[in-house]
Amino acid sequence: MPEASFSRGAHHPPTATASTAAASTAAAARGPDGPGAGLLGSLAPLLAEWLPRQRWFAGKGRPVTGFALVSATEILPSPPGGTTPGLLHLLIRAQQPEPPGHRHGFGCGHRRGAAASDCYQILLGVRTTLPPSLAPALIGRPSGGPLDGRTVYEALADPRLASILLERLRVPGRLDPLRFVREPSSAIPSILPPRLMTAEQSNSSVVYGDTFILKLFRRVSPGTNPDLELPLALARTGCTRVPAPAAWFEAAPPPEGPGPRPEPFTLGVLQPYLAGSTDGWQLALDALAVRADFTDAAHALGHATAEVHLAMADALPVSVLRRPQIEHLAAAMSERLDSAAAAVPALQPYRGALHAAYEDVAALGRTGRTWAAQRIHGDLHLGQALLTAERQWSLIDFEGEPSRPLAERRRPQPPVRDIAGMLRSFDYAAAVGGHDTPQDWAGGMRAAYCAGYAEASGTDPRDEPELLRAHETDKAVYEVLYEARHRPDWLPVPMTAIRRLAAAVR
């Protein structure tokens, strides 16, 4: 049930504020008696309180000033007075003031001076009375609107409703505007007990019987999410390093004016669950705790990374970065450094040397140097690598950095960006694991990882020191800003890398 305001996006005032129950555009979209009439207005006060508390909410620290309803779909109706829970699927834009220091452009999606807005996927359970076991999932009780007097809650916490999602994926089809798709070769059993995972940050995941895992994207935008696009493309090349999607679902947004219809939102992906696997972060910490060797594991992980990069280059378009693209890449890194240094004074003494690392790359571009660009993982670190029960490394979570615009995450980039992310992860593991000489341990793991990558790809990332250093510097600058804002006690970890990287270009 799209709201009329959706076509206006974030350029216009919200359709319901956090403090008033008003959903006139919903009624206009479907008529005075339509299913959207009054829905958003009755939910707005509840969502304004509940949404900012969720770990996956991206706008923390800024007030929610209003909401606009993109769509509302009853996946499972629940008649008033009945005992059967209902399942209501919502796409809602949460409107907030711009973050301090926000820079326009780069796909921010709204004009200067307008409220920023992100579109969130919310699944509401609807019951007359909430059983005690679901009390922690309570969102509230709407006043007015079609859910007046009912109880709404986080649906994924309800095994009955989580099972409904799996059934919709098992038997594909449309439930306007939702579309459920299943890979023809996938076999999905009808009865698999669901379990909501609690360790997710930017999304939510449900495990079904240790057989499948459904990842639901919370902040969504038009376009195929890389976490569907890339594993699907890799599966069709025969790559076994990445779990292949078994099913997924998406939403078709309403038209935005006379131009082409926006691409569908990717809402969730069902993939095999790698039961018995352990992520690389935990394995590294376990090895550090008992002073066990991790070199062979790092070498094998480098080999696996190269295999995935080669498969992506085979499955998807590649391009060449020439002087204009290289200069733009270096300029973007410099801009991020300046922004971070303005927020974190500890970076200031190193700005000149770090800028020089970026300038070294730009200078090579001006001499005619080129680099290949392709689709990459986008946010690779030890936590995104799983060692399976068969002792094989698999890579997961190809969404990229969720804070970046989707178009940017889908853009071909130098594979060394992924490599730099993993190298930084070894630094973090050494520091958190309490090694006596963390830089020595990390250095050994970095060398083993790059050697494994070179063995599989035929290209050693260390043979391009300027490009590798620039990307590692860019990642470390990002980490400094993140730690300063969220985990100040961890700030020394990236700052140690900043000092090392700055010294390397003096």
C-alpha positions as CSV (number, residue, x, y, z in Angstrom):
1,M,0.0,0.0,0.0
2,P,2.3,2.8,-1.2
3,E,1.9,6.2,0.2
4,A,1.5,9.1,-2.3
5,S,4.5,10.7,-0.6
6,F,6.8,7.9,-1.7
7,S,7.2,9.4,-5.1
8,R,8.4,12.6,-3.4
9,G,11.0,10.8,-1.3
10,A,12.9,12.7,1.3
11,H,12.5,16.0,-0.5
12,H,9.2,16.7,1.2
13,P,7.7,16.7,4.7
14,P,6.9,13.4,6.3
15,T,3.4,11.9,6.2
16,A,3.3,11.1,9.9
17,T,5.3,12.7,12.7
18,A,6.5,10.9,15.7
19,S,4.1,12.7,17.9
20,T,0.9,12.9,15.8
21,A,-1.3,10.2,14.4
22,A,-1.8,11.3,10.8
23,A,-1.7,9.2,7.7
24,S,-3.7,11.2,5.2
25,T,-1.6,10.2,2.2
26,A,-2.0,6.5,3.0
27,A,-5.8,7.1,2.8
28,A,-5.4,9.0,-0.4
29,A,-3.3,6.2,-1.9
30,R,-5.9,3.5,-1.3
31,G,-9.1,5.4,-0.5
32,P,-10.7,6.2,2.8
33,D,-11.5,2.6,3.6
34,G,-8.2,1.1,2.3
35,P,-5.9,-1.0,4.4
36,G,-3.4,1.9,4.7
37,A,-5.9,4.4,6.2
38,G,-4.7,5.4,9.6
39,L,-2.0,2.7,9.8
40,L,1.1,4.8,9.7
41,G,-0.3,7.5,12.0
42,S,-1.2,4.9,14.6
43,L,2.2,3.2,14.4
44,A,4.4,6.3,14.3
45,P,4.6,7.0,18.0
46,L,5.5,3.4,18.7
47,L,8.1,3.2,16.0
48,A,9.6,6.5,17.0
49,E,10.5,5.0,20.4
50,W,11.3,1.4,19.2
51,L,13.2,1.9,16.0
52,P,16.2,3.9,17.4
53,R,16.8,1.2,20.0
54,Q,17.4,-1.5,17.3
55,R,21.1,-2.4,16.6
56,W,20.5,-2.1,12.9
57,F,19.1,1.4,13.0
58,A,21.5,3.6,11.1
59,G,20.5,7.0,12.4
60,K,21.5,6.8,16.0
61,G,22.1,10.1,17.8
62,R,19.6,12.0,15.6
63,P,15.9,12.4,16.4
64,V,13.3,10.7,14.2
65,T,11.1,13.6,12.9
66,G,8.6,11.6,11.0
67,F,7.8,8.6,8.8
68,A,6.5,7.9,5.3
69,L,4.9,4.6,4.4
70,V,6.4,3.0,1.3
71,S,4.3,-0.2,1.4
72,A,2.3,-2.4,3.8
73,T,1.5,-6.0,3.0
74,E,-0.4,-8.5,5.1
75,I,1.6,-11.7,4.6
76,L,-0.7,-13.5,7.2
77,P,-4.0,-11.9,8.1
78,S,-5.1,-12.0,11.8
79,P,-8.8,-11.3,12.3
80,P,-9.6,-9.2,15.4
81,G,-10.5,-11.4,18.3
82,G,-8.8,-14.5,16.9
83,T,-5.9,-16.4,18.4
84,T,-3.9,-16.7,15.2
85,P,-1.0,-14.2,15.0
86,G,-0.8,-12.0,11.9
87,L,2.3,-11.0,10.0
88,L,2.5,-7.5,8.5
89,H,5.3,-6.5,6.3
90,L,6.2,-2.8,6.2
91,L,8.7,-0.6,4.3
92,I,8.9,2.7,6.0
93,R,11.1,5.8,5.5
94,A,12.3,7.3,8.8
95,Q,13.1,11.0,8.4
96,Q,15.8,12.6,10.4
97,P,17.9,15.8,10.4
98,E,21.1,15.5,8.4
99,P,24.1,14.3,10.4
100,P,26.6,16.9,11.4
101,G,29.2,17.6,8.7
102,H,27.1,15.7,6.0
103,R,28.5,16.1,2.5
104,H,26.0,16.0,-0.3
105,G,26.6,13.9,-3.4
106,F,28.0,10.4,-3.5
107,G,24.5,9.0,-3.7
108,C,23.1,10.5,-0.5
109,G,19.7,10.6,-2.0
110,H,18.4,14.0,-0.9
111,R,18.9,17.6,-1.6
112,R,20.7,20.2,0.6
113,G,18.5,21.4,3.5
114,A,16.0,18.6,3.3
115,A,15.5,15.9,5.9
116,A,17.6,12.8,5.5
117,S,15.6,9.5,5.2
118,D,16.4,5.8,5.2
119,C,14.0,3.1,4.2
120,Y,13.6,0.3,6.7
121,Q,12.1,-3.2,6.4
122,I,10.0,-4.0,9.5
123,L,8.1,-7.2,10.1
124,L,5.3,-6.8,12.7
125,G,3.6,-9.6,14.5
126,V,0.0,-8.8,15.4
127,R,-1.9,-10.5,18.3
128,T,-4.7,-9.7,20.6
129,T,-2.6,-10.7,23.6
130,L,1.1,-11.3,23.6
131,P,2.2,-14.5,25.4
132,P,4.9,-14.1,28.1
133,S,7.6,-15.8,25.9
134,L,7.3,-13.0,23.4
135,A,7.3,-10.1,25.9
136,P,10.8,-9.0,25.0
137,A,9.7,-8.5,21.4
138,L,6.9,-6.0,22.3
139,I,6.7,-2.8,20.3
140,G,3.4,-1.5,21.6
141,R,-0.3,-1.2,21.2
142,P,-1.5,1.2,18.5
143,S,-4.2,3.7,19.3
144,G,-6.6,4.2,16.4
145,G,-6.2,2.9,12.9
146,P,-6.7,-0.6,11.7
147,L,-4.7,-2.2,14.5
148,D,-6.4,-0.3,17.3
149,G,-6.4,-2.3,20.5
150,R,-4.1,-5.0,19.1
151,T,-0.5,-5.8,20.2
152,V,2.3,-5.4,17.7
153,Y,5.8,-6.9,18.2
154,E,9.0,-8.0,16.4
155,A,7.7,-10.8,14.2
156,L,11.0,-12.6,13.7
157,A,11.0,-13.5,17.5
158,D,7.8,-15.5,16.9
159,P,8.7,-19.0,15.6
160,R,5.2,-19.3,14.0
161,L,5.7,-16.2,12.0
162,A,9.3,-16.9,11.1
163,S,8.1,-20.2,9.7
164,I,5.6,-18.4,7.5
165,L,8.5,-16.5,5.8
166,L,10.3,-19.8,5.0
167,E,7.0,-21.2,3.6
168,R,6.6,-18.2,1.3
169,L,10.2,-18.8,0.0
170,R,9.5,-22.5,-0.4
171,V,6.5,-21.8,-2.6
172,P,7.5,-18.7,-4.7
173,G,5.1,-16.2,-6.1
174,R,3.8,-12.6,-5.7
175,L,2.1,-11.0,-2.8
176,D,1.9,-7.5,-4.2
177,P,4.3,-5.7,-3.9
178,L,6.4,-8.5,-2.6
179,R,7.9,-11.2,-4.9
180,F,9.3,-14.5,-3.6
181,V,11.8,-16.3,-5.8
182,R,13.4,-19.8,-5.4
183,E,16.3,-21.2,-7.3
184,P,14.9,-24.1,-9.4
185,S,17.6,-26.5,-8.1
186,S,17.1,-25.8,-4.4
187,A,15.2,-28.2,-2.2
188,I,13.7,-26.5,0.9
189,P,12.0,-28.8,3.5
190,S,8.6,-27.6,4.7
191,I,9.3,-28.0,8.4
192,L,12.5,-26.5,9.8
193,P,12.4,-25.0,13.3
194,P,13.5,-21.3,13.2
195,R,16.0,-19.6,15.5
196,L,16.5,-15.8,15.5
197,M,20.2,-15.0,15.8
198,T,21.2,-12.3,18.2
199,A,24.7,-11.4,17.0
200,E,23.7,-9.4,13.9
201,Q,24.4,-5.7,13.7
202,S,23.2,-4.1,10.4
203,N,20.7,-6.8,9.5
204,S,18.7,-9.7,11.1
205,S,19.1,-13.4,10.5
206,V,17.0,-16.5,11.2
207,V,18.5,-20.0,11.1
208,Y,16.2,-22.8,10.1
209,G,17.0,-26.2,11.5
210,D,20.8,-25.7,11.0
211,T,20.0,-26.1,7.3
212,F,19.4,-22.6,6.0
213,I,19.9,-19.1,7.2
214,L,17.7,-16.2,6.1
215,K,19.3,-12.8,6.1
216,L,16.9,-9.9,6.2
217,F,18.2,-6.5,5.2
218,R,16.8,-3.8,7.5
219,R,17.9,-0.7,5.7
220,V,17.0,-1.1,2.0
221,S,17.2,0.9,-1.2
222,P,16.3,0.2,-4.9
223,G,18.7,-2.1,-6.6
224,T,20.0,-5.7,-6.2
225,N,21.8,-6.1,-2.9
226,P,25.4,-7.4,-3.5
227,D,24.7,-10.1,-0.9
228,L,22.3,-11.6,-3.4
229,E,23.9,-10.5,-6.7
230,L,27.5,-11.7,-6.0
231,P,26.8,-15.2,-4.4
232,L,24.3,-15.9,-7.2
233,A,26.8,-15.0,-9.9
234,L,29.5,-17.0,-8.1
235,A,27.3,-20.0,-7.8
236,R,26.7,-20.0,-11.5
237,T,30.5,-20.2,-12.1
238,G,30.7,-23.3,-9.9
239,C,32.6,-21.5,-7.1
240,T,32.2,-23.4,-3.9
241,R,33.8,-20.8,-1.6
242,V,30.5,-18.9,-1.1
243,P,27.1,-20.4,0.0
244,A,24.8,-20.3,-3.0
245,P,21.4,-18.5,-2.6
246,A,18.5,-20.9,-2.4
247,A,15.7,-18.3,-2.4
248,W,15.1,-14.6,-1.9
249,F,12.4,-12.0,-1.8
250,E,12.1,-8.4,-3.0
251,A,9.7,-5.5,-3.2
252,A,8.7,-3.5,-6.3
253,P,8.6,0.2,-5.4
254,P,5.9,2.4,-6.9
255,P,6.8,4.5,-9.9
256,E,8.5,7.8,-9.3
257,G,7.1,10.1,-12.0
258,P,7.2,9.5,-15.7
259,G,10.7,8.0,-15.8
260,P,11.8,4.4,-15.6
261,R,10.4,2.5,-12.6
262,P,13.0,2.1,-9.8
263,E,14.7,-1.2,-9.4
264,P,13.2,-3.6,-6.7
265,F,14.4,-3.6,-3.2
266,T,16.2,-6.8,-2.2
267,L,14.7,-7.7,1.2
268,G,16.1,-11.1,2.2
269,V,18.3,-14.0,1.0
270,L,18.0,-17.6,2.1
271,Q,21.3,-19.5,1.9
272,P,22.7,-22.8,3.2
273,Y,23.7,-22.6,6.9
274,L,27.3,-23.8,7.4
275,A,26.7,-25.7,10.6
276,G,29.8,-26.5,12.6
277,S,31.8,-23.7,11.1
278,T,33.8,-21.1,13.0
279,D,34.7,-17.6,11.8
280,G,38.2,-16.5,11.3
281,W,38.1,-13.9,14.0
282,Q,37.3,-16.5,16.7
283,L,39.9,-18.9,15.3
284,A,42.6,-16.3,15.4
285,L,41.8,-15.3,18.9
286,D,41.7,-19.0,20.0
287,A,45.1,-19.5,18.4
288,L,46.5,-16.4,20.1
289,A,45.1,-17.6,23.5
290,V,47.2,-20.8,23.4
291,R,50.1,-19.4,21.3
292,A,49.2,-21.8,18.5
293,D,50.3,-21.3,14.9
294,F,47.9,-19.5,12.6
295,T,50.2,-19.2,9.6
296,D,48.8,-22.1,7.6
297,A,45.2,-20.8,8.2
298,A,46.2,-17.3,7.0
299,H,47.9,-18.7,3.9
300,A,44.8,-20.8,3.1
301,L,42.5,-17.8,3.6
302,G,44.6,-15.8,1.2
303,H,44.2,-18.7,-1.3
304,A,40.4,-18.7,-0.8
305,T,40.2,-14.9,-1.2
306,A,42.0,-15.1,-4.6
307,E,39.7,-17.9,-5.8
308,V,36.7,-15.8,-5.1
309,H,38.2,-12.7,-6.7
310,L,39.0,-14.8,-9.8
311,A,35.5,-16.2,-10.0
312,M,34.0,-12.7,-9.6
313,A,36.1,-11.4,-12.4
314,D,35.0,-14.4,-14.6
315,A,31.3,-13.9,-13.7
316,L,30.9,-10.1,-13.8
317,P,32.2,-7.2,-15.9
318,V,35.7,-5.9,-15.2
319,S,37.1,-2.5,-16.1
320,V,40.4,-0.6,-16.1
321,L,41.2,2.4,-13.9
322,R,43.0,5.0,-15.8
323,R,44.3,8.4,-14.9
324,P,40.9,10.1,-14.3
325,Q,39.6,7.2,-12.2
326,I,42.8,6.9,-10.3
327,E,42.9,10.6,-9.5
328,H,39.3,10.5,-8.4
329,L,40.1,7.5,-6.1
330,A,43.0,9.3,-4.5
331,A,41.0,12.5,-4.1
332,A,38.1,10.6,-2.4
333,M,40.6,9.0,0.1
334,S,42.1,12.4,0.8
335,E,38.6,13.9,1.4
336,R,37.8,11.1,3.9
337,L,41.1,11.7,5.7
338,D,40.4,15.4,6.0
339,S,36.9,14.7,7.3
340,A,38.2,12.2,9.9
341,A,41.0,14.4,11.0
342,A,38.6,17.2,11.7
343,A,36.6,14.9,14.0
344,V,39.6,13.1,15.6
345,P,42.5,15.4,16.5
346,A,44.8,12.4,17.0
347,L,45.1,12.1,13.2
348,Q,46.3,15.7,12.6
349,P,50.0,15.0,13.1
350,Y,50.0,12.3,10.4
351,R,47.9,14.1,7.7
352,G,50.8,15.1,5.6
353,A,52.3,11.7,5.4
354,L,48.9,10.0,4.8
355,H,48.0,12.4,2.0
356,A,51.4,11.5,0.5
357,A,50.3,7.9,0.3
358,Y,47.3,8.8,-1.7
359,E,49.3,11.2,-3.9
360,D,51.8,8.4,-4.7
361,V,48.9,6.5,-6.3
362,A,47.6,9.6,-8.2
363,A,51.2,10.2,-9.4
364,L,51.4,6.7,-10.8
365,G,48.1,7.3,-12.7
366,R,49.6,10.4,-14.2
367,T,52.5,8.4,-15.6
368,G,50.1,6.1,-17.4
369,R,49.8,3.4,-14.8
370,T,46.5,1.5,-14.9
371,W,44.9,-1.0,-12.5
372,A,42.1,-3.5,-13.1
373,A,38.8,-3.0,-11.3
374,Q,36.2,-5.7,-10.6
375,R,33.4,-6.6,-8.2
376,I,34.8,-7.3,-4.8
377,H,33.5,-8.4,-1.4
378,G,33.7,-4.8,-0.1
379,D,34.0,-5.4,3.7
380,L,36.3,-8.3,4.0
381,H,37.7,-9.2,7.5
382,L,38.3,-12.3,9.6
383,G,34.7,-12.3,10.8
384,Q,33.4,-12.6,7.2
385,A,35.4,-15.9,6.6
386,L,34.1,-19.2,8.0
387,L,36.2,-22.4,8.3
388,T,33.7,-25.1,7.7
389,A,33.5,-28.6,9.3
390,E,35.3,-29.8,6.2
391,R,38.2,-27.4,7.0
392,Q,37.6,-25.2,4.0
393,W,37.4,-21.4,4.1
394,S,34.1,-19.9,2.9
395,L,33.4,-16.2,2.5
396,I,30.1,-14.7,3.6
397,D,28.3,-11.3,3.8
398,F,28.9,-9.7,0.5
399,E,26.7,-6.7,1.3
400,G,29.8,-4.4,1.6
401,E,29.8,-1.5,4.1
402,P,26.0,-0.9,4.7
403,S,26.7,2.8,5.4
404,R,27.8,3.4,1.8
405,P,25.3,4.0,-1.0
406,L,24.2,0.9,-2.8
407,A,25.5,2.2,-6.2
408,E,28.9,2.7,-4.7
409,R,29.0,-0.8,-3.2
410,R,28.2,-2.3,-6.6
411,R,30.9,-0.4,-8.4
412,P,34.0,-2.3,-9.7
413,Q,37.0,-1.6,-7.5
414,P,40.6,-2.8,-7.2
415,P,40.7,-6.2,-5.5
416,V,43.4,-4.9,-3.2
417,R,40.7,-3.1,-1.2
418,D,39.5,-6.5,0.1
419,I,43.1,-7.5,0.8
420,A,43.7,-4.3,2.8
421,G,40.6,-5.0,4.9
422,M,41.9,-8.5,5.8
423,L,45.3,-7.2,6.6
424,R,43.8,-4.7,9.0
425,S,41.8,-7.5,10.6
426,F,45.1,-9.3,11.5
427,D,46.2,-6.2,13.3
428,Y,43.0,-6.1,15.3
429,A,43.2,-9.8,16.2
430,A,46.8,-9.4,17.4
431,A,45.9,-6.5,19.6
432,V,42.7,-8.0,21.0
433,G,44.3,-11.4,21.5
434,G,47.0,-9.9,23.7
435,H,50.1,-11.0,21.8
436,D,53.3,-9.9,23.4
437,T,54.5,-8.4,20.1
438,P,51.3,-7.8,18.2
439,Q,52.9,-6.2,15.2
440,D,55.2,-9.2,14.7
441,W,52.3,-11.6,14.9
442,A,50.2,-9.5,12.5
443,G,53.1,-9.1,10.2
444,G,53.6,-12.8,9.9
445,M,49.9,-13.4,9.2
446,R,49.9,-10.6,6.6
447,A,52.8,-12.2,4.8
448,A,51.2,-15.6,4.9
449,Y,47.9,-14.3,3.6
450,C,49.5,-12.4,0.7
451,A,51.6,-15.4,-0.2
452,G,48.5,-17.6,-0.3
453,Y,46.7,-15.0,-2.4
454,A,49.7,-14.9,-4.8
455,E,49.8,-18.6,-5.1
456,A,46.2,-18.8,-6.3
457,S,46.0,-15.7,-8.4
458,G,49.5,-15.4,-9.8
459,T,49.6,-11.8,-8.5
460,D,51.2,-10.8,-5.2
461,P,49.5,-7.7,-3.7
462,R,52.8,-6.7,-2.2
463,D,54.2,-6.1,-5.7
464,E,51.9,-3.0,-5.8
465,P,53.1,-1.3,-2.6
466,E,51.7,2.1,-3.4
467,L,48.2,0.8,-4.1
468,L,48.1,-1.5,-1.1
469,R,49.4,1.2,1.2
470,A,46.8,3.7,0.1
471,H,43.9,1.3,0.6
472,E,45.2,0.1,3.9
473,T,45.6,3.7,5.0
474,D,42.1,4.5,3.9
475,K,40.8,1.6,5.9
476,A,42.8,2.6,9.0
477,V,41.5,6.2,8.8
478,Y,37.9,4.8,8.7
479,E,38.7,2.6,11.7
480,V,40.1,5.6,13.7
481,L,36.8,7.5,13.1
482,Y,34.7,4.5,14.0
483,E,36.6,3.7,17.2
484,A,36.7,7.4,18.3
485,R,32.9,7.5,18.0
486,H,31.9,4.0,19.3
487,R,34.8,2.3,21.1
488,P,37.3,4.9,22.4
489,D,39.2,2.2,24.3
490,W,40.0,0.5,20.9
491,L,41.4,3.7,19.3
492,P,45.0,2.7,19.9
493,V,44.6,-0.3,17.5
494,P,44.1,1.7,14.3
495,M,46.3,4.6,15.6
496,T,49.3,2.1,15.7
497,A,48.6,1.3,12.1
498,I,48.4,5.0,11.2
499,R,51.8,5.6,12.7
500,R,53.3,2.7,10.8
501,L,51.7,3.7,7.5
502,A,52.7,7.3,7.9
503,A,56.3,6.3,8.6
504,A,56.4,4.2,5.4
505,V,56.0,7.2,3.1
506,R,58.4,9.6,4.8
